Amino acid sequence: MSGDPTRVVIVGGGFAGYNAARALLRALPRRSSVEIVLVNRTDYFLYLPLLPEVAAAVIDPRRVTVSIPGTLRGVRFVLGEVTTIAPDEQRLSYTDAEGKPHELGYDRLILAAGSVNKLLPIPGVAEHAHGFRGVAEALYLRDHVIRQLELAAASDDPKERDARCTFVVVGAGYTGTEVAAQGPLLTRAIARRRRELAGQKMRWLLLDLAPKVLPELNTRLSRTADRVLRSRGVEVLTGTSVREATTDGVWLTTGEFVPTRTLAWCVGVRPDPLVDTSGFATQRGRLLVDTTLAVQGHPHVFACGDAAAVPDVTRPGEVTAMTAQHASRQGTLAGRNVAASLGYGRVREYKHHDLGFVVDLGGTQAAANPFHIPMSGWLAKIVTRGYHLLSMPGNRARTGVDWLLDAVLGRQSVQLGLVRSAAVPLDTTAPTRQKG
């Protein structure tokens, strides 16, 4: 690329990629000759932690989508999906939104491809379950739950009504716990408006093979979440998972059959498949990098977020967890280190101490441990919402207004009908991208 401006290509616009682009912009001089290109499947940054509130009809889906071109002025945005990388030629190929192939050369590359739904070899799950990694999936779940209650209200068959009013969530990590906590509040609000559902039991189940909910957190916070879930009637089944999924329900590993039309898959994530085909060395599916986030054997290539196996210097021998907190901070460092490799600043190593976590349990409930101070109830709720507002790169005022309207007016319970089941299959790398 001699004679051309130095080009930095960033693959992915999630927590890692978005923050890498922002940090690089800030680290470079205003009149720099460096061109920053960001390639992403959608034209927005998705604030994943609030997806359960989208599914529960608490906030508008547009609140969790922040325009990349609108907020990263100075970055050339490319709408497309990277398909292959040729490290020796310093080029990559991508497919645009209309399926046309293109190529991009680069002088520096930041791989922040993120992650996709984690699949397990369980019969029927790929066909009957739906994941929870994008706006389309959250909207689908919202519409699906409302639709099931409307169909139940129109049915005279008690067994069919019970099945349609039973909702199974698999995975008691952050996402699954929040979905299961928000779910009963949504179904209760809908049932109150449908006279036909008076007295109808709304059954929510949360399954996980772990011995407790939120296994990543300390015992006190796990107990707080468990208590809130059970107080809302959620059946928390630890040490239990799905053995087989069918059209009419799910078989549990305990041998019990649960009639249901809803199976929400929140088991976890795996690195984007692009990582495996990139040609770079990997560790358990994640790119091998050093503490400066440079890819092993490729000093001009950096990786961060869920796609990278970043050494955790606070825990020798371990790599950092796949969390938004790590992805955001690694993205920022990757952007700064790329700038340093171009002569602007100095290269630093990634070292991040856990600052605590927040879990929104819906209503007035939450669990949090900022700076490892355990909290629950209203105080945790204030901390949780404050954290989200500070972390969001945009739409803060609109999100706050939605929370206020939900508290004063209650949630809306109308189907939008925008996303059908076939549009959000579980076995997909891009659930948020619609064809056409």
N, C-alpha and C positions, 0 to 999 in steps of 0.2 A: 504493500500500500504506500510505497514511496511517493512523495509529492502530494499525497492526500492528507487531510487533517487526521490526527490520531483518533482512532475510533474505539470507544469502549462499548461493548454490547452486553446488556444485562438480560438474562433469560429468566423471566418470571416477574410478576408484579404483586406478589403477596407481601407478607411482613418483611421477609429478607430482601427481596428485589426492590420493593418500593423504598425502603429505608436506605438501601445501597445507592440508589439513584439520587435520593435527596441529599445524602451525605457527600456524594461525589460532586454534586452541583455546588454545595457550600464550600467544599475544599478547594475547588479550582478558581483561579482568578476570573474576573468577569469577562475579560476579552481573551479568554483562553481559546486555543485552536483545537481543543479536544471536543470531539462529537460524541455525545452520549445517546445511545440507542437502547430502548427498552422494548423487548418483544414479549407480548402476553396474549393469552387466549381471549381475554375480555378487556374492555377499555376502562376498567375500574379496579381499584384496590378493594378487596373484600375484607371487612372487619368480622372475621369468623366468630369471635366470642359472643356476639349478639344474635347469631342465627337462631338459637332457641326462642328468642323473643319475637323473631319474625314468624316462626312456626306457630307460636302461641297467640298471634294476632295482637301483640302488645305494641310493636313498632312497625312502621311502613318499611318494606324491603329496600326502598331507595336509601334509607338511612345508613345501611351497612355497606353501601357501594359509594366509593369516593372516586371521582373522575381522575384518571391518571394524567391525561393531557391538560386538564384544567388546573391541577395542583402542582404539577412538575413542569413549570415553564422552563424552557431551555433544554428539555429532553425530547428527542425525536421518538415518538411513540409508533410502534408497528403492531398492528392487530394481526396476530397469527400464532401458530403453534410450531415450535422448533421440532424437527423430525430427526435430523442427524447433525453430528459435529465432526469436522475433520481437523483435529488438533495440529497435524503437521503442516496443513495448508492455511491454518488460522482462518477457517471459513466454517459457516454453518448453513444448513438449509432449513427453510420453514414453509409452511403452507398457510396462505392467507384465509380470510373468512369465507372466500368463495371457492376454496379448494385449489387455488393456483399455486404452483411451487415457485420459490424464490431463493436466492442466496445472499448471504451477508459476509463480508470479510471483517476481521477485527484485529486490533493490536492488543487489546486486553479483553478478557471475557470473565464475566461474573455469572456463575451458574447458581440460580436461586429458584429452581424449578418446582420446589415444594413437594407435596405429597398427595396421595390419592387414597381412596378407601382400602382398608386392609381386608382381604378376603380369606376365609378359612374353608377348607374342603368339607363343607357340610351340605348334604343333599337338600336341594330345593331353595337354599338361601339366595343364590344368584338370581333365581327366577321370581321369588316372592318377597324378598326384602328390598328396602330402599335405604341408601346411605344418607349422610348428612354433612356434605362438604361444600355445598353451594347454595346460592339463592334459589335456583330452580328446585332443589330438593326440599328446602325449607318451605317454599310455597306449595309444593306438592303435598307435603305432610299436613300443612295447615288445611288445604282444601280437602284432602282425603279424610281427615278426622271429622270435619264438618259434614262431609258427604255421608260418612258412615252413620252419623247420628240422624241425619235426615232420612236415610233409608231405613234405619231402625224405627223411626217414628211412624213410617208408612207401613211397617210390617205387622201382621197379626200373629206371626210365628214367634213364640217366646225364645226358642233356641236361636233363631236367626237374630233376634234383637240382642240377645246376650253376646253372641259372637261379634256383632258389629259394634257393640259397646265395650269390647275388650281390646286393649292396646298393649303390645309387647315391645319393650325397648331392651336391646341387648348391648351391654357395655356400660359399666358403672363408673367410667372415668368422668372427666369434666363435662363433656358434651352430653353423654347419656344421662348423667344425673340431672343436669339442667333441663333436658327434654322431659324426663319423667316427673320432675318437680313442677314444671310449667303445665304439663298436660292436663292434670285434674282440674286446674283452675279454668282452662279453656272449655273442657267438656261440661263442667258445672255451669259456666256462664251460658253455654248453648242450651243445656237442658232446662234451665230456668225459663227460657223463652219458648219452649215447646211443651205444650200441655200434654201431648201424647207420651212424653218421656218422664212424666211425674212418677216417682217411685222406682224408675229404672236404675239399676246399679251400673255405675261406670267403673270398670275394672282396669287398672293400670298395673303392669308387672315390669320390674326392672331386674334383669338377669346379669350375673357376672360370675365367672369361675373364681375370682378373687374372694378372699374371706371377708371383705368389707367393701362398702362403697367408697369411692375416691381413695383407692389404695395408695395413690401418690402422696396423700396428705397425712398429717399426724392423726393419732387416734381421736383426739378431741374434736377436730373439725369433721372427721368422718362420722363421728357419733352425732354431731349437730345436723349434718345432712340427712343421716339415717332417720333421726327423730322427726325432722320436717316431712320427709317422704312418707313415713308411716302415719303421721298425723293427718295426711291428706288421703289416706287409704291406699297408697301405693304398696303393692306386695313386693318387698325387697327380697329376692331369692339369691343369696350369695352361694358360691360353690355350685352354681347351676348355670347351664347354658342350653342352647337349642341343639337337639340331635338331628332333627329333620324338619323342614318347612314344607307345607302343602298348601293347596288352594283354600282349604277349610280351616287351617290352624297350624299349630306347631307342636311337635313332640319334644318334650324337655329331656335332659339327660337323666332326670329322676324317674322317667317312664310315664309321666303324666302327659296327657294330651290336652292342649288349651285351644278351644275353638276361637278363632280370631280372624279378622281380615286385615290386620295391621301388624307389620313387623318392621320396626325402625332399627337399623344396623348402625350402632355407634361404637363398634369394637375397637377401633383404632385406625392408624394410618400406616402407609408404607411409602418409601420414596417414589417419586414420579418415575415411570418406566424409562424415561429419557436417560436417566443415570446409568442404567445397565447397558444401553446402546452407545454411550458417549465415547467409549474406548479408554476411559480413565480408570485407574485402579480404584477398587471399592472395598468397603468393609461392611458386611451385613447389608448390602444394598445401598450404602451411602458412600459418597466420594471421599477418598482419603485425602485429608488436608493436614497441613502443619498448624501450629498455633497462630500463624499470621493469616490463615485461611487460604494460603496458596496450595493449589492441587499438586500432589506428589509428582515430581518430575516435569512439571509444567509451570514455570515461574510467572508466566503471563496469564495464567488462568486461576481464578479464585472461585471458591464455592462457599455457600453459607445456608443456614436454615435447615429444614428437614432433609434436604438433599445431601448434606455434608456431615461426615463423621468428624466433628471438631473435638480435639483432645480437651478434656476438662481438667485444667491445671489444679482445680480445687479438689479433684478426686483422681489422683494418679492412676493411670491404666484404664480410665473410663472415658466415654465420649459424652458430650452434652445431650440432654434429652430433646425430643422433638416438640418444643413448645413455642408459642408465639413470643414469649419473653426472650428466649435465646435467639430466635430468628430475627427479631427486631434489632437486637444489639449486635448480632453478627453481621447483619446487613449494613449497619452503620459503619462498623469497623472495616468491612470489605470495601466500601466506597472510599473510606479514608486511606486504606492501604493501597488501593489502585492509584489514587491521586499521588501518594508518596512514591510509588513506582515510576510515576511520570515526572518526578522532581518537585512535587508540591507537598511538603510535610515529611514526616518520618514514619516508617513502618512500626506498628505496634502489635503486641500479642493479645489474643483474646483471653480475658480472664473476667469472669462474671460470677459474683456471689448471688445466690438466690435471694430475691427481695421479698419473697412471699407470693401467695396466690389469692385469687378471689373467685368465688363461686356464687352466682346469682340463683337463688332457689325460688324465685317468683314471689308475687305478693309483697309482703314486708320482710321477707326472710332472705338471708344470705349467710355465707360462711367465708371468713377471710382471715389471713394471718400476715398483714403488712409488717415487714421487718421482724417476722416471726412472733408477732403478738396476736394470739388467737382471739377472734371476735365472732359474734353471732348476733342475730336479730337486727334491729334497726340500725345500730352502729355499723355493723358489717355491711348492711345495705347501702348506707351512705358512702362508705369507703369503696364498695364495689362499683357503684355508679360513678363516683368521682374518678376512680381509676380508669374506667372505660372512656369517660369524656376526655380525660387528659391523653389517653392513648390513641384516640381516633384522630386521623389527620384531617378530618373535615366532618361536616354535618352535625356538629355538636349541638348547636341551638335547636335544630330540627328534631334531633333525638330527644333532647330534654323536653321539648314541647309534647312529643308523643308520649313520653312517660307521664307527664302531667295530665294529658287528656285521658290516658288509660286509668289513672287514679281517680279522676273526677267523673268521667262518663262511662267507663267500662270499655271492654274490647268489642270490636265489630265481629260479627259471626256470619259473614256472607262468603260464599264460594266465589273465587275470581275465575276459576276455570281456565287458567292460563297454561298450566302444566299438567299433562296427562302422564300416566304411569310409564308408557313406552319411552318418554323423553328423558327419564332419569333412571336408567338401569343401574344396578349396583356395580356391575363389572364394567366400569368406564374410567377413563383417565380425565375426562372433561365434562362433568355433569352440568356445569353452568353454561356450556356452549350449545346453542340451538342451531340446527342446520336450516338453511333456507334463506 
